[in-house]
Amino acid sequence: ICADCGFEWSAGESAATATVVRDSNGNLLQAGDTVTVIKDLKVKGSSIPLKQGTLIRNIRLVEDDAEHIEGNSEKIKGLVLKTCFLRKA
């Protein structure tokens, strides 16, 4: 039930609107997955780049955005990455 307008929708409708997040190879990504960086990336605000093959563990999906995920590497915490530079590990 919507708190603003009182609209009621079924559980099937809310599941159908869920965002599908895919990696560069088209594999489905879910919260908690581990992904690998497929090319060297510069990180804004840090002098340490993300090298190819770096593991990003325990990812979180950004709500209503199929193109970005949040995660942590061993050296850099709080990363927001585009899925086109990642593949499922």
Buried (B, 14 or more C-beta within 10 A) or exposed (E): EEEEEEEEEEEEEEEEEEEEBBBBEEEEBEEEBEBBBBEEBEBEEEEEEBEEEBEBEEBEBBEEEEEEBBBBBEEBEEBEBEBEBBBBE
